[in-house]
């Protein structure tokens, strides 16, 4: 049986950031996830029609990009081919008046 210094249950952004910090400091880390993909709610999926991608509960993406964990880990993640995608436009809201703002 494998031995770990830390086992994190769930692969949301907080768990992944925690795992990255611990691994960087030499800990043996396991991240357990019940879903087929990592990321928790911060992910993209085709929920309605093929080819139509949805932002699945990750509207807080700007908090990661502007936060201290990304500031410290972002370059190392990008070096390992794990860049933080930044969509254009990064957000949009449709109002009842049928006007959209982004």
N, C-alpha and C positions, 0 to 999 in steps of 0.2 A: 504494500500500500504506500502511496506517495505521502511524503510529509511536507507540510507547509508551515510557514510562520504565521500566515494569515489566510483566512478563507472568507471571501466576500460573497454574500448571497444577493443575486440580482446584478444586472449589468447596466444600470442607469449611469448617467454621466458622473454622478457623485462617487459611485463605486469604482468606475473606471479611472477617475482622477486619483482616488485614494490608492488603487492598485498600482498606478504608475508611480506615485510618490514612494510607496513602500518598496516596489521593485528597484527603483532608482537607488534606494538606500541599502540594497542588498538583501531584502527580504525575499523569501520564496512565497509567491502569492498565487492563489487559485481564485478565479471568479466563476461562480456557478450561475447559470441562466437557464430557465425553463423553456424559453422561446428559441426558435431556430436562429435568430439574429441577435447580436449584441446591441446595446444602446438604450434599452428601456423605451421610454416614450420619445426620445430624441432620435427619430428615424424617418425615413421616407418609404412609403409603400403605395402600391397600386390598389386602392380600396374600392374603387367604383368601376372604372373601365380600363382595359388594357392600355398602357401607354400614358395614362393620366396619373401623375404622381401627387400624393398628398403629404403634407407636413403633419405627421401623427403626433399630436400633443407637444410639439417642440417649438411652440411660438416663443419660448423664452431663450431660444438660441443666442440672441444678442447678449444675454447675461453670461453665457460661457465665454463668448469672444471677448467681452469687456472685463471679465473677471480675473482674479489673481492666479488661479490655477492654469488658465490658458496662457497668461502672460509668462508663466514659468515653464510650462510644458509644451507650448505650441511649436516652437522651433524643433525640439527633439521629436515630436510626433510627425512633423512634416518631413524630417530627415528619414523617418522610417516608413515613408509613403502613407502616412495617416494625416493628411492635411485637414484643416477645418474648412468645409465648403461654405462659401458665402454667396447665397443666391442673389440674383438681381431681378426685381427689387427685393430687398430682404424681408419685406412685410407688405401687407395690403389689407385694407378694410373696406368693405362695401356697406354703405349706409342705406337706409330705407328710401332715401331720396334718389336712389339708383346711381349716385355719384360714388366713385371709388377714390381712395386716397392711398398713396404709397410713400 
